Amino acid sequence: MDIFNYSRRHSSVVEIGNTPMGGDNPVRVQSMTTTSTNDTEGSAAQAERIADAGGEYVRLTTQGVKEAENLKNICAVLRADGYTVPLVADVHFNPNVADVAALHAEKVRINPGNYVDPARTFKQLEYTDDEYAAELRKIEERFVPFLRICREHGTAIRIGVNHGSLSDRIMSRYGDTPEGIVESCMEFLRICKRERFDNVVISIKASNTVVMVRSVRLLVSTMERESMNYPLHLGVTEAGEGEDGRIKSAVGIGALLADGIGDTIRVSLSEEPEAEIPVARHLTEYIGRRAGHAFIPGTAYAGFDFIRPERRATKAVAGIGGDNVPTVIVSETNGSTAAANKDLTPDYVYTGSKLPGNTDGTTRYIVDFDVYSAWEKDGKNDFQDRIFPIFPHTAMPFIGMTDAPLKFLTLQFGVPADEYIACLKAHPEVVAVCVSNHDNRLGEQRALIHEMMNAGVTNPVVVCQMYRHTKEEKEDFQLEAAADMGALMFDGLCDGIWLMNDGDIDTNDIAATAFGILQAARLRISKTEYISCPGCGRTLYDLRSTIARIKEATQDMKGLKIGIMGCIVNGPGEMADADYGYVGAGRGKISLYHRKECVAKNIPEEEAVERLLELINSDRK
């Protein structure tokens, strides 16, 4: 693939009711109801709200035959009300339910991790090659009759792999890896191909964005190798709520959309389902504007592996680059840069054409090179070596005229390479600031950094993104910045992030967004992380009020990951990526996890939050 020039990945067309997916169709957006699927009126009303918000598919949980059969009644209400939105049945654990759902829904989602394989138990099982092959035959024997039902009724399917529900069989051979996730999917796709059943959509989801992006990239490569081009459904599962959930979703989904990967998306927020649609819509429209952009003549570095990228090797300068976490830079424009949370304090503040005003004695500043030169001539009376110059590329000849231990140089792809490469090699104290005003800023910023790698340049690179949003458009700013940074971070090309905004968004909000983006990409941890599902008809307790209570009590526990799951479908699996887990075990009953281990079962809901806090606090003593 061309990593510098945007184009949509070619995929086959899947017919889903009156809304086809893939091919030249636009990237579709969707959501999932949180009502009981046995509640006909409630489910239909929520589906209508999703459709009114712009949702193009509506998914409903079908944990039993009764729920699968009631899809017929929900559909009847929707059609009577004038809604033609296709319905998608979500099936786990029971293939018989999938057979029934295929009679009443336009699409059925099955999970390879629990369709035939038993639920994940985290047991280390050993399979001989013959035993493993026998298990695959078992899958085929059960899966092929389902495909025949779908073919007969014109029903599409989604093979939806979740990182949190890989089977013990897959785990035994591949481990908890992208390779295992992809193989779990490919086992089913190969059957579809043999049966010539093409009405197939695929998804690979994880709450860990690194795992999600790497797995989807690997899946695309694997499918191409096996001559498959099925359309892809994208999502970061259990993303959470509010700003964190939106940023995390945009980092993972945006990284793939920006490379032309993805035919439908679902943003999984622990909120009302219709709230997901505007977020999904903005992401697809924002990335879609790159179509037809001016060509970027980049040359990929031979050592770069798109599927298994590693961090670019750099020599650290004043704590930037090398093995250091990415740095955060903000511009002093609106409001104070003294963050209420010290962990969200930027590492550098750019004050431009003036020296800093009131300082706290510790903040480091960046100023224009001419301001720095004048300050240097005046004897450096203030700031105690906490001020550093930044040079535009046109001022490269002046870089050697100051003795600053750290300097910044602004570069954009297209600047004469011989000049800036010679400069960077001669000045290891310089950090490059990569900017772009191209319609496809990802491609142009990649092209510059690959050009540096091809030349053997090891200076660190801070990626600078520029926007123009008002404070009323803060969510748009956050989504766009997260989407623009996603692929660059997963590629290993980012030693720092500098978000600029020509508007009235508060400086602290800009800094918090930068830290949120880095945390979403697992590059720098600055606060507690919540892995919370969006809820559905399987949810067994009041999810949103529980999330609020847990967050209120744990928000200052920096670096802690807490999973809050409505049910067991992904609960135990996602607990493996969290320090602690809170999982619905039955109506009004909760099980608590410490990583993979269930440490307390069937606790009454009214006691469970306090018991979780007791567990966390006992371990932190």
Disulfide bonds with the S-S distance in Angstrom:
none
